[in-house]
Amino acid sequence: MKFIKKNILTAVFFSAFAILLGGALISCSNGSSSSDDDDESSYGTKIYSESVTFSETPEQIVPAETLADLSIKSLTIKVINVNYSGSDDWWFTACSDVSWSNEAKLEWQSGEGTNSLYLATITDAAAIAAYKANGIYIAGTNSATASVSVFYVEGEAEESDDSESEETWITIKESIDYTGTGDLIQIIKNTDISTQQISKLKIIITNYTKQDDDWITASADTEWTNKSENIQNSPDNYEISDSDFIMEFLTNGLYIGSTSNLTCKISVYYK
């Protein structure tokens, strides 16, 4: 009887142990599925990792001094652990200055919600040279917070066939305070323009509250003869390449008209 009882107890013990062991194995197999488990070593050497609160205006996260002495074949910017309570779509963009030069949009890679992974990799030699000279700036959905990391691969970057990437936006005026009256207000005089070689203008609007019935428009004269579309349709990156508009702009300067009492800051750049 003692032998039988002993065998029974032994069987019960090992059955309980097997159940516990099986439970432990199941728990391990259901480990974290976060996109942050991706292999960061494939991106190169990490040179920046911080929690960032995003703004729709580009802000510097990596100074030029950090990049200046590095031999860089590619740069990778990673965003994960996004926290945002608003209703706007998420977007994240890297660039080499406040005028959105060498813009590199971060694309969704994997994951859902907070664990969504966004990446941008920059390989063009001209763009990397601009990042090394000016630093890395980033912009995104206003007030969203996320973990941002920057990596580089050592080596020689390759020249791109796209000549557009070699052009850099040049500042005419930055962060001009503007209050709308319903009429045109001159914000740039023709004497403010340092060159006649202009093919494009870029107008960026920041620090304003978006209302559905608001409008804001640029004009190259006082009669609305050469005027833009509603800049509010693309306030953070509005470009004008119409040759007639630019010719009048060189002659008369730039005027802005908008809904009365609309307030904002306006920056103007050219190529």
Backbone as JSON, one array per atom type, in Angstrom:
{
  "sequence": "MKFIKKNILTAVFFSAFAILLGGALISCSNGSSSSDDDDESSYGTKIYSESVTFSETPEQIVPAETLADLSIKSLTIKVINVNYSGSDDWWFTACSDVSWSNEAKLEWQSGEGTNSLYLATITDAAAIAAYKANGIYIAGTNSATASVSVFYVEGEAEESDDSESEETWITIKESIDYTGTGDLIQIIKNTDISTQQISKLKIIITNYTKQDDDWITASADTEWTNKSENIQNSPDNYEISDSDFIMEFLTNGLYIGSTSNLTCKISVYYK",
  "N": [[0.83, -1.2, 0.0], [1.91, 1.21, 0.8], [3.74, 1.55, -1.25], [2.08, 1.84, -3.48], [0.66, 4.21, -2.76], [2.78, 5.95, -2.7], [3.53, 5.96, -5.4], [1.23, 7.03, -6.5], [1.22, 9.64, -5.34], [3.57, 10.57, -6.44], [2.89, 10.62, -9.15], [0.83, 12.52, -9.13], [2.29, 14.76, -8.33], [4.12, 15.13, -10.5], [2.28, 15.56, -12.54], [1.08, 17.96, -11.74], [3.36, 19.56, -11.87], [3.89, 19.45, -14.61], [1.66, 20.77, -15.62], [2.07, 23.34, -14.55], [4.5, 23.93, -15.79], [3.73, 23.84, -18.47], [1.98, 26.01, -18.46], [3.81, 28.04, -17.98], [5.36, 27.94, -20.31], [3.47, 28.66, -22.26], [2.92, 31.27, -21.48], [5.4, 32.49, -22.01], [5.51, 32.21, -24.78], [3.66, 34.02, -25.59], [4.82, 36.57, -25.64], [5.9, 40.06, -25.71], [4.63, 41.87, -28.47], [5.36, 44.22, -29.51], [6.24, 46.79, -31.86], [8.57, 47.95, -31.24], [10.39, 46.03, -30.84], [11.91, 45.64, -33.03], [14.89, 45.04, -34.99], [17.25, 47.09, -34.16], [19.91, 47.28, -34.79], [20.22, 47.05, -37.48], [19.88, 49.55, -38.45], [22.11, 51.02, -37.97], [24.46, 53.03, -36.12], [23.32, 54.36, -33.09], [22.63, 57.73, -32.44], [20.98, 59.47, -31.21], [18.29, 59.58, -28.92], [15.3, 60.25, -27.64], [12.36, 61.37, -25.85], [9.88, 63.1, -27.56], [7.86, 65.99, -27.97], [5.73, 66.82, -30.45], [5.55, 69.42, -32.96], [3.87, 71.38, -35.47], [5.64, 72.95, -36.7], [8.95, 72.71, -37.87], [11.42, 71.54, -35.61], [14.65, 71.56, -34.15], [16.34, 68.55, -33.41], [18.73, 67.19, -33.42], [21.83, 68.65, -33.25], [23.99, 70.36, -35.63], [26.64, 70.08, -34.91], [26.86, 67.54, -33.83], [26.82, 65.9, -36.02], [28.7, 66.82, -37.82], [31.43, 65.88, -37.98], [31.18, 63.26, -38.7], [31.37, 60.41, -40.86], [28.99, 59.75, -43.1], [26.87, 57.44, -44.49], [24.19, 56.83, -44.58], [21.2, 58.07, -43.01], [18.87, 57.29, -40.48], [15.68, 57.84, -39.22], [13.66, 57.16, -36.52], [10.41, 56.63, -35.2], [8.36, 55.83, -32.49], [6.07, 54.5, -29.97], [3.87, 56.3, -29.81], [1.86, 58.86, -28.48], [-1.17, 60.31, -28.44], [-4.0, 62.33, -28.13], [-5.76, 63.62, -29.73], [-7.8, 64.13, -32.76], [-6.68, 64.28, -35.27], [-5.0, 62.92, -38.17], [-2.04, 60.93, -37.82], [1.22, 62.15, -38.52], [4.65, 62.4, -39.44], [7.69, 64.05, -40.0], [11.0, 64.51, -41.17], [13.53, 67.02, -41.64], [16.02, 69.32, -42.98], [16.17, 71.91, -42.08], [14.33, 74.82, -40.84], [12.77, 75.55, -42.95], [11.83, 73.34, -44.22], [13.56, 72.02, -45.94], [14.98, 69.32, -47.84], [13.09, 67.38, -47.13], [11.96, 64.48, -45.46], [9.64, 62.18, -45.25], [8.32, 60.25, -42.61], [7.44, 56.93, -42.83], [4.78, 54.64, -42.11], [5.55, 51.49, -40.73], [5.0, 49.12, -39.25], [2.97, 47.53, -36.67], [0.39, 48.67, -34.32], [-1.62, 51.39, -33.14], [-0.24, 52.77, -30.21], [2.1, 51.31, -30.51], [2.84, 51.56, -33.13], [5.21, 51.74, -35.73], [7.31, 54.07, -37.25], [9.39, 55.04, -39.93], [12.11, 56.76, -41.54], [14.56, 56.85, -44.03], [17.51, 58.32, -45.09], [19.52, 58.72, -47.86], [20.69, 60.15, -49.89], [23.47, 62.0, -51.05], [23.67, 64.84, -51.22], [21.52, 65.67, -49.65], [22.25, 64.56, -47.16], [24.58, 66.03, -46.69], [23.44, 68.53, -46.27], [22.0, 68.04, -43.91], [24.15, 67.51, -42.21], [25.32, 70.0, -42.16], [23.35, 71.66, -41.07], [21.92, 70.32, -39.1], [19.43, 68.05, -37.69], [16.01, 68.31, -38.1], [12.64, 67.99, -36.95], [9.16, 67.44, -37.46], [5.6, 67.17, -36.8], [2.37, 65.68, -36.05], [0.57, 67.98, -34.25], [1.2, 68.4, -30.82], [1.38, 65.7, -30.3], [3.16, 63.1, -28.64], [6.17, 61.13, -28.68], [8.61, 58.46, -28.88], [11.71, 59.17, -30.2], [14.33, 58.23, -32.3], [17.62, 58.43, -33.71], [19.77, 57.2, -36.2], [22.92, 56.34, -37.75], [24.69, 55.13, -40.64], [27.99, 54.35, -41.2], [30.09, 55.63, -43.77], [30.33, 56.42, -47.32], [28.06, 58.55, -48.8], [25.8, 58.24, -51.59], [25.46, 60.08, -54.65], [22.41, 61.51, -55.74], [20.29, 61.11, -58.62], [18.38, 62.95, -58.84], [18.11, 66.21, -59.37], [16.71, 68.12, -58.03], [16.98, 67.63, -55.31], [19.33, 68.82, -54.65], [18.85, 71.46, -54.39], [18.29, 74.18, -52.18], [16.03, 75.7, -49.96], [15.87, 79.18, -49.54], [15.84, 81.72, -47.11], [13.62, 84.46, -47.11], [11.93, 86.09, -45.5], [11.21, 85.48, -42.06], [8.95, 84.16, -39.69], [7.0, 86.33, -39.54], [4.82, 88.49, -37.91], [1.33, 88.49, -38.27], [-1.85, 89.96, -38.76], [-5.04, 89.62, -39.92], [-7.11, 91.75, -41.97], [-9.0, 91.59, -43.85], [-8.36, 92.91, -46.11], [-5.61, 93.38, -48.46], [-2.3, 93.14, -47.2], [0.94, 94.35, -47.25], [3.73, 92.31, -46.85], [6.27, 91.75, -47.67], [8.64, 93.71, -49.28], [9.74, 94.7, -52.58], [12.35, 95.45, -52.39], [13.3, 93.84, -50.42], [14.11, 91.55, -51.57], [16.78, 89.64, -52.54], [17.72, 88.57, -54.87], [17.27, 88.04, -58.41], [16.92, 85.61, -59.49], [14.65, 83.55, -59.2], [12.67, 80.74, -58.93], [10.73, 79.42, -57.53], [8.43, 80.02, -54.85], [7.94, 79.61, -51.36], [5.53, 79.49, -48.87], [4.95, 79.47, -45.48], [2.75, 78.92, -42.84], [2.23, 79.43, -39.43], [1.28, 79.0, -35.94], [-1.53, 79.57, -35.74], [-5.11, 79.4, -35.35], [-7.1, 76.99, -36.78], [-9.98, 77.53, -38.64], [-12.98, 76.51, -40.21], [-14.18, 78.31, -42.0], [-12.25, 80.17, -42.49], [-9.89, 81.98, -44.54], [-6.87, 82.51, -46.36], [-4.71, 84.28, -48.4], [-2.19, 84.84, -50.86], [-0.84, 87.58, -52.73], [0.65, 89.11, -55.6], [0.42, 91.72, -56.19], [-1.45, 94.81, -55.7], [-4.02, 94.57, -56.46], [-5.15, 92.06, -56.51], [-4.69, 90.72, -58.84], [-2.68, 88.88, -59.59], [-2.86, 86.23, -57.81], [-2.71, 83.74, -55.19], [-4.0, 80.42, -54.49], [-6.16, 79.39, -51.76], [-4.15, 79.5, -49.04], [-4.48, 78.13, -46.71], [-5.19, 75.6, -47.36], [-2.89, 74.17, -47.54], [-1.05, 74.85, -45.31], [1.48, 74.46, -44.13], [3.31, 74.12, -46.06], [3.2, 75.63, -48.56], [3.54, 76.15, -51.95], [4.54, 78.26, -54.68], [4.87, 78.45, -58.08], [4.18, 79.69, -60.38], [5.02, 81.55, -63.19], [4.2, 84.15, -63.94], [3.19, 85.15, -61.53], [5.53, 85.17, -59.97], [7.14, 86.97, -61.4], [5.71, 89.37, -61.07], [5.85, 89.49, -58.31], [8.61, 89.96, -57.94], [8.68, 92.52, -58.84], [6.78, 93.97, -57.33], [6.66, 92.99, -54.71], [5.32, 91.1, -51.9], [1.99, 90.44, -50.92], [-0.45, 89.8, -48.41], [-3.69, 88.61, -47.85], [-6.58, 88.03, -45.8], [-9.14, 86.39, -43.8], [-10.77, 88.62, -41.58], [-9.17, 89.47, -38.53], [-7.81, 87.08, -38.36], [-4.99, 85.61, -37.04], [-1.48, 84.97, -37.25], [1.82, 83.57, -37.84], [4.06, 84.21, -40.46], [6.26, 82.77, -42.79], [8.58, 83.14, -45.45], [10.11, 81.7, -48.29], [12.52, 81.02, -50.91], [13.5, 79.46, -54.06]],
  "CA": [[0.0, 0.0, 0.0], [2.8, 2.39, 0.83], [4.34, 1.69, -2.58], [1.04, 2.38, -4.37], [0.43, 5.6, -2.38], [3.95, 6.73, -3.11], [3.44, 6.14, -6.86], [0.13, 7.98, -6.77], [1.69, 10.98, -4.99], [4.58, 10.97, -7.43], [2.18, 10.93, -10.39], [0.14, 13.81, -8.92], [3.32, 15.81, -8.31], [4.63, 15.4, -11.85], [1.17, 16.13, -13.32], [0.98, 19.38, -11.36], [4.56, 20.24, -12.4], [3.72, 19.56, -16.06], [0.68, 21.84, -15.86], [2.74, 24.61, -14.29], [5.5, 24.14, -16.83], [3.01, 24.18, -19.69], [1.51, 27.39, -18.31], [4.94, 28.96, -18.14], [5.74, 27.97, -21.72], [2.45, 29.43, -22.97], [3.14, 32.67, -21.13], [6.57, 32.97, -22.73], [5.25, 32.27, -26.21], [2.84, 35.2, -25.83], [5.59, 37.73, -25.21], [5.59, 41.36, -26.31], [4.6, 41.96, -29.93], [5.59, 45.63, -29.84], [7.13, 47.08, -32.99], [9.84, 48.44, -30.73], [11.3, 44.89, -30.76], [12.62, 45.46, -34.3], [16.34, 44.96, -34.84], [17.81, 48.43, -34.39], [21.28, 47.19, -35.29], [20.19, 47.17, -38.94], [19.83, 50.96, -38.79], [23.43, 51.61, -37.77], [24.81, 53.5, -34.78], [22.35, 55.31, -32.54], [23.25, 58.98, -31.97], [19.97, 60.29, -30.52], [17.1, 58.86, -28.48], [14.62, 61.08, -26.65], [10.92, 61.56, -25.99], [9.67, 64.39, -28.22], [6.52, 66.51, -28.19], [5.81, 67.34, -31.81], [4.9, 70.65, -33.39], [3.75, 71.46, -36.93], [6.81, 73.71, -37.17], [10.15, 71.9, -37.64], [12.27, 71.9, -34.49], [15.9, 70.81, -34.21], [16.55, 67.54, -32.37], [20.15, 66.85, -33.45], [22.57, 69.8, -33.77], [24.97, 70.11, -36.68], [27.91, 69.69, -34.3], [26.85, 66.09, -33.6], [26.95, 65.21, -37.3], [29.7, 67.45, -38.7], [32.68, 65.12, -38.15], [30.88, 61.87, -38.99], [31.27, 59.95, -42.25], [27.63, 59.22, -43.07], [26.33, 56.85, -45.72], [22.74, 56.96, -44.49], [20.59, 58.47, -41.75], [17.54, 56.72, -40.27], [14.92, 58.44, -38.11], [12.65, 56.2, -36.05], [9.4, 57.13, -34.25], [7.5, 54.78, -31.92], [5.45, 54.86, -28.68], [3.13, 57.55, -30.05], [0.77, 59.17, -27.54], [-1.9, 61.46, -28.99], [-5.42, 62.25, -27.74], [-6.58, 64.36, -30.68], [-8.48, 63.39, -33.83], [-5.98, 64.42, -36.54], [-4.17, 61.8, -38.6], [-0.64, 61.03, -37.42], [2.23, 62.32, -39.56], [5.95, 62.77, -38.91], [8.59, 64.41, -41.1], [12.32, 65.06, -40.86], [14.04, 67.95, -42.63], [17.34, 69.82, -42.6], [16.07, 73.27, -41.54], [12.95, 75.21, -40.54], [12.03, 75.78, -44.2], [11.44, 72.03, -44.72], [14.48, 71.53, -46.97], [15.35, 67.89, -47.78], [12.05, 66.73, -46.34], [11.9, 63.02, -45.51], [8.46, 61.77, -44.5], [8.42, 58.95, -41.94], [6.36, 56.06, -43.28], [4.39, 53.58, -41.19], [6.18, 50.22, -41.05], [4.34, 47.99, -38.6], [2.39, 47.81, -35.36], [-0.87, 49.36, -34.24], [-1.76, 52.31, -32.03], [0.98, 53.26, -29.6], [3.25, 50.53, -30.96], [3.12, 51.78, -34.55], [6.6, 52.1, -36.01], [7.5, 54.93, -38.4], [10.8, 55.18, -40.29], [12.58, 57.45, -42.76], [15.99, 56.64, -44.24], [18.04, 59.31, -46.04], [20.76, 58.18, -48.44], [21.24, 61.06, -50.91], [24.66, 62.7, -50.56], [23.4, 66.27, -51.06], [20.64, 65.83, -48.49], [23.04, 64.29, -45.96], [25.46, 67.18, -46.49], [22.63, 69.6, -45.67], [21.73, 67.65, -42.51], [25.39, 67.68, -41.45], [25.59, 71.44, -42.03], [22.31, 72.39, -40.35], [21.3, 69.53, -38.05], [18.21, 67.32, -38.04], [14.78, 68.9, -37.59], [11.51, 67.08, -37.07], [7.84, 68.03, -37.23], [4.58, 66.13, -36.83], [1.05, 66.0, -35.52], [0.74, 68.92, -33.15], [1.03, 67.96, -29.42], [1.66, 64.26, -30.13], [4.47, 62.76, -28.07], [6.65, 59.83, -29.14], [10.04, 58.19, -28.74], [12.4, 59.43, -31.47], [15.73, 57.82, -32.33], [18.33, 58.71, -34.96], [20.89, 56.29, -36.43], [23.66, 56.56, -38.99], [25.6, 54.09, -41.13], [29.24, 54.99, -41.61], [30.49, 55.39, -45.15], [30.2, 57.51, -48.29], [26.73, 58.6, -49.39], [25.78, 58.28, -53.04], [24.77, 61.2, -55.27], [21.14, 61.18, -56.35], [20.06, 61.65, -59.96], [17.35, 63.99, -58.73], [18.78, 67.5, -59.16], [15.91, 68.92, -57.11], [17.45, 67.43, -53.95], [20.5, 69.64, -54.41], [18.42, 72.82, -54.16], [17.94, 74.48, -50.8], [15.19, 76.88, -49.8], [16.57, 80.32, -48.94], [14.9, 82.54, -46.36], [13.42, 85.89, -47.39], [11.47, 86.6, -44.21], [10.83, 84.37, -41.18], [8.11, 84.43, -38.5], [6.4, 87.66, -39.58], [3.52, 88.56, -37.23], [0.3, 88.93, -39.22], [-3.25, 90.01, -38.34], [-5.84, 89.91, -41.11], [-8.11, 92.83, -41.96], [-9.89, 91.4, -44.99], [-7.7, 93.55, -47.25], [-4.22, 92.98, -48.66], [-1.27, 93.79, -46.4], [2.26, 94.01, -47.79], [4.64, 91.77, -45.84], [7.62, 91.77, -48.25], [8.85, 94.7, -50.33], [10.65, 94.21, -53.62], [13.71, 95.72, -51.95], [13.72, 92.77, -49.51], [14.48, 90.4, -52.38], [18.21, 89.81, -52.81], [18.11, 87.99, -56.15], [16.24, 87.96, -59.44], [16.86, 84.21, -59.93], [13.67, 82.86, -58.35], [11.78, 79.86, -59.68], [9.64, 79.0, -56.65], [8.25, 80.62, -53.53], [7.28, 78.76, -50.38], [4.93, 80.25, -47.77], [4.59, 78.59, -44.36], [1.95, 79.62, -41.82], [2.24, 78.74, -38.13], [0.7, 79.69, -34.78], [-2.88, 80.09, -35.94], [-6.17, 78.45, -35.09], [-7.79, 76.68, -38.03], [-11.44, 77.58, -38.68], [-13.42, 76.04, -41.52], [-14.54, 79.4, -42.91], [-11.12, 81.08, -42.67], [-9.12, 81.91, -45.78], [-5.68, 83.36, -46.38], [-4.27, 84.25, -49.79], [-1.06, 85.71, -51.24], [-0.97, 88.3, -53.99], [1.89, 89.78, -56.01], [0.09, 93.11, -56.5], [-2.46, 95.37, -54.79], [-5.34, 94.44, -57.09], [-5.51, 90.65, -56.53], [-4.59, 90.22, -60.21], [-1.87, 87.66, -59.47], [-3.07, 85.76, -56.43], [-2.6, 82.3, -54.96], [-5.18, 79.77, -53.94], [-6.23, 79.5, -50.3], [-2.95, 78.9, -48.44], [-4.88, 77.27, -45.6], [-5.29, 74.22, -47.86], [-1.58, 73.53, -47.3], [-0.4, 75.96, -44.61], [2.83, 74.22, -43.68], [4.21, 73.86, -47.18], [2.5, 76.15, -49.74], [4.52, 76.57, -52.95], [4.08, 78.99, -55.86], [5.86, 78.39, -59.16], [3.65, 80.39, -61.55], [6.03, 82.54, -63.63], [3.61, 85.49, -63.9], [3.14, 85.56, -60.13], [6.89, 85.45, -59.5], [7.6, 88.19, -62.07], [5.07, 90.49, -60.37], [6.43, 89.51, -56.96], [9.91, 90.62, -58.02], [8.44, 93.94, -59.11], [5.91, 94.64, -56.35], [6.71, 92.42, -53.37], [4.3, 90.1, -51.56], [0.87, 90.9, -50.1], [-1.27, 88.73, -47.84], [-5.04, 88.96, -47.42], [-7.21, 86.91, -45.09], [-10.28, 86.67, -42.93], [-10.49, 89.61, -40.54], [-8.76, 89.02, -37.2], [-6.98, 85.87, -38.38], [-3.61, 85.92, -36.63], [-0.54, 83.87, -37.49], [3.17, 83.95, -38.23], [4.28, 83.84, -41.85], [7.64, 82.68, -43.25], [8.63, 83.06, -46.92], [11.38, 81.2, -48.78], [12.56, 80.9, -52.37], [14.54, 78.72, -54.77]],
  "C": [[0.87, 1.26, 0.0], [3.39, 2.64, -0.53], [3.35, 2.32, -3.56], [0.79, 3.85, -4.08], [1.57, 6.49, -2.84], [3.91, 7.0, -4.61], [2.36, 7.14, -7.23], [0.57, 9.41, -6.49], [2.69, 11.5, -6.01], [3.91, 11.39, -8.73], [1.47, 12.27, -10.28], [1.13, 14.95, -8.97], [3.78, 16.17, -9.71], [3.53, 15.95, -12.75], [1.03, 17.61, -13.03], [2.15, 20.18, -11.94], [4.42, 20.46, -13.91], [2.74, 20.67, -16.4], [1.31, 23.2, -15.67], [3.74, 24.93, -15.38], [4.85, 24.54, -18.14], [2.5, 25.6, -19.64], [2.62, 28.38, -18.52], [5.34, 29.07, -19.59], [4.75, 28.78, -22.54], [2.64, 30.92, -22.72], [4.31, 33.25, -21.91], [6.3, 33.13, -24.22], [4.39, 33.46, -26.57], [3.55, 36.45, -25.35], [5.21, 38.97, -25.97], [5.65, 41.29, -27.82], [4.84, 43.38, -30.39], [6.54, 45.77, -31.01], [8.48, 47.59, -32.52], [10.85, 47.3, -30.57], [12.06, 44.69, -32.07], [14.13, 45.57, -34.07], [16.98, 46.31, -35.18], [19.22, 48.38, -34.96], [21.33, 47.33, -36.81], [20.18, 48.63, -39.38], [21.19, 51.64, -38.66], [23.66, 52.0, -36.32], [23.84, 54.55, -34.3], [23.08, 56.55, -32.01], [22.26, 59.88, -31.24], [18.81, 59.4, -30.13], [16.45, 59.64, -27.34], [13.11, 61.0, -26.87], [10.69, 62.97, -26.52], [8.19, 64.73, -28.24], [6.53, 67.27, -29.51], [5.06, 68.65, -31.98], [4.8, 70.61, -34.9], [4.86, 72.3, -37.55], [8.06, 72.88, -36.89], [10.99, 72.44, -36.48], [13.5, 70.99, -34.49], [15.97, 69.8, -33.06], [18.02, 67.12, -32.3], [20.92, 68.03, -34.03], [23.6, 69.4, -34.81], [26.29, 69.6, -36.1], [28.0, 68.18, -34.08], [27.18, 65.32, -34.88], [28.19, 65.63, -38.09], [30.91, 66.58, -38.98], [32.45, 63.64, -38.47], [30.92, 61.6, -40.49], [29.96, 59.18, -42.35], [27.2, 58.71, -44.44], [24.81, 56.96, -45.74], [22.33, 57.41, -43.09], [19.22, 57.81, -41.66], [16.91, 57.38, -39.05], [13.78, 57.5, -37.78], [11.71, 56.86, -35.04], [8.54, 55.95, -33.8], [6.97, 55.27, -30.58], [4.71, 56.19, -28.79], [1.99, 57.68, -29.04], [0.08, 60.43, -28.03], [-3.39, 61.3, -28.71], [-6.33, 62.97, -28.72], [-7.16, 63.48, -31.77], [-7.76, 63.49, -35.18], [-5.2, 63.15, -36.88], [-2.72, 62.02, -38.16], [0.23, 61.27, -38.65], [3.51, 62.82, -38.9], [6.9, 62.99, -40.08], [9.91, 64.93, -40.55], [12.72, 66.02, -41.97], [15.34, 68.56, -42.11], [17.34, 71.28, -42.14], [14.61, 73.61, -41.33], [12.13, 75.47, -41.79], [11.72, 74.47, -44.92], [12.34, 71.52, -45.84], [14.8, 70.05, -46.73], [14.37, 67.1, -46.92], [12.04, 65.23, -46.56], [10.74, 62.57, -44.63], [8.68, 60.39, -43.88], [7.2, 58.12, -42.32], [6.08, 54.98, -42.24], [4.99, 52.26, -41.66], [5.42, 49.03, -40.51], [3.72, 48.43, -37.29], [1.07, 48.55, -35.46], [-0.87, 50.29, -33.04], [-0.42, 52.81, -31.53], [2.22, 52.57, -30.15], [3.55, 50.67, -32.45], [4.53, 52.3, -34.74], [6.67, 52.9, -37.3], [8.99, 55.1, -38.66], [10.97, 56.08, -41.51], [14.08, 57.21, -42.84], [16.45, 57.57, -45.36], [19.39, 58.82, -46.54], [21.41, 59.12, -49.45], [22.37, 61.91, -50.33], [24.39, 64.19, -50.3], [22.52, 66.52, -49.84], [21.41, 65.6, -47.19], [23.99, 65.43, -45.66], [24.7, 68.33, -45.84], [22.3, 69.3, -44.21], [22.99, 67.84, -41.65], [25.67, 69.16, -41.21], [24.61, 72.14, -41.1], [21.72, 71.65, -39.15], [20.05, 68.84, -38.56], [17.03, 67.97, -37.33], [13.65, 67.91, -37.78], [10.21, 67.83, -36.76], [6.81, 66.9, -37.3], [3.27, 66.61, -36.27], [1.18, 66.82, -34.25], [0.32, 68.32, -31.81], [1.16, 66.45, -29.23], [3.03, 64.09, -29.49], [4.86, 61.36, -28.54], [8.13, 59.69, -28.82], [10.69, 58.33, -30.11], [13.85, 59.02, -31.33], [16.32, 58.14, -33.7], [19.55, 57.81, -35.03], [21.65, 56.72, -37.68], [24.5, 55.35, -39.32], [26.84, 54.79, -41.66], [29.58, 54.65, -43.06], [30.27, 56.61, -46.01], [28.82, 57.45, -48.91], [26.82, 58.74, -50.9], [25.0, 59.49, -53.54], [23.48, 60.71, -55.9], [21.07, 61.77, -57.75], [19.05, 62.78, -59.95], [18.01, 65.31, -58.39], [18.03, 68.38, -58.19], [16.43, 68.81, -55.68], [18.64, 68.3, -53.62], [20.13, 71.11, -54.15], [18.01, 73.0, -52.7], [17.09, 75.74, -50.76], [15.96, 77.96, -49.06], [15.55, 81.26, -48.31], [14.84, 83.97, -46.89], [12.99, 86.59, -46.1], [10.98, 85.43, -43.37], [10.04, 84.87, -39.99], [7.62, 85.87, -38.45], [5.06, 87.59, -38.85], [2.49, 89.15, -38.17], [-1.07, 88.89, -38.55], [-4.09, 90.44, -39.52], [-6.85, 91.01, -40.9], [-9.18, 92.61, -43.02], [-9.31, 92.0, -46.25], [-6.26, 93.02, -47.37], [-3.26, 93.82, -47.82], [0.09, 93.38, -46.96], [3.16, 93.5, -46.66], [6.08, 91.72, -46.35], [7.66, 92.82, -49.35], [9.79, 94.14, -51.38], [12.1, 94.46, -53.25], [14.23, 94.69, -50.96], [14.28, 91.57, -50.26], [15.9, 90.58, -52.88], [18.63, 89.27, -54.17], [16.95, 88.0, -57.11], [16.06, 86.51, -59.93], [15.95, 83.42, -59.0], [12.77, 82.02, -59.23], [10.58, 79.42, -58.86], [9.63, 79.84, -55.38], [7.59, 79.59, -52.63], [6.79, 79.64, -49.25], [4.49, 79.26, -46.7], [3.89, 79.42, -43.29], [1.95, 78.79, -40.55], [1.52, 79.6, -37.1], [-0.65, 80.33, -35.09], [-3.89, 78.98, -35.69], [-6.97, 78.23, -36.36], [-9.31, 76.73, -37.83], [-11.89, 77.25, -40.1], [-13.69, 77.18, -42.5], [-13.43, 80.42, -43.08], [-10.5, 80.92, -44.05], [-7.93, 82.84, -45.66], [-5.0, 83.16, -47.74], [-3.11, 85.21, -50.0], [-1.35, 86.37, -52.57], [0.35, 88.99, -54.3], [1.62, 91.21, -56.47], [-1.03, 93.56, -55.57], [-3.88, 95.17, -55.3], [-5.85, 93.0, -57.13], [-5.42, 90.05, -57.94], [-3.81, 88.92, -60.26], [-1.97, 87.17, -58.03], [-3.0, 84.24, -56.37], [-3.96, 81.72, -54.62], [-5.16, 79.95, -52.42], [-5.05, 78.76, -49.67], [-3.32, 77.93, -47.32], [-5.06, 75.82, -46.05], [-3.99, 73.45, -47.65], [-0.69, 74.51, -46.55], [1.06, 75.74, -44.24], [3.8, 74.0, -44.83], [3.56, 74.34, -48.48], [3.52, 76.71, -50.73], [3.85, 77.26, -54.13], [5.18, 78.96, -56.9], [5.38, 79.09, -60.43], [4.57, 81.54, -61.94], [5.48, 83.96, -63.6], [3.57, 86.03, -62.47], [4.54, 85.98, -59.66], [7.45, 86.72, -60.14], [7.01, 89.42, -61.39], [5.59, 90.62, -58.94], [7.77, 90.23, -56.95], [9.76, 92.12, -58.22], [7.75, 94.65, -57.94], [6.07, 94.17, -54.92], [5.55, 91.47, -53.14], [3.27, 90.69, -50.61], [0.09, 89.68, -49.61], [-2.63, 89.31, -47.45], [-5.69, 87.77, -46.76], [-8.49, 87.35, -44.41], [-9.89, 87.69, -41.87], [-10.18, 88.93, -39.22], [-8.06, 87.66, -37.19], [-5.56, 86.27, -38.02], [-2.72, 84.71, -36.86], [0.86, 84.44, -37.65], [3.42, 83.4, -39.63], [5.77, 83.84, -42.14], [7.62, 82.48, -44.76], [10.03, 82.67, -47.35], [11.34, 81.14, -50.3], [13.65, 79.94, -52.81], [14.83, 79.45, -56.07]]
}
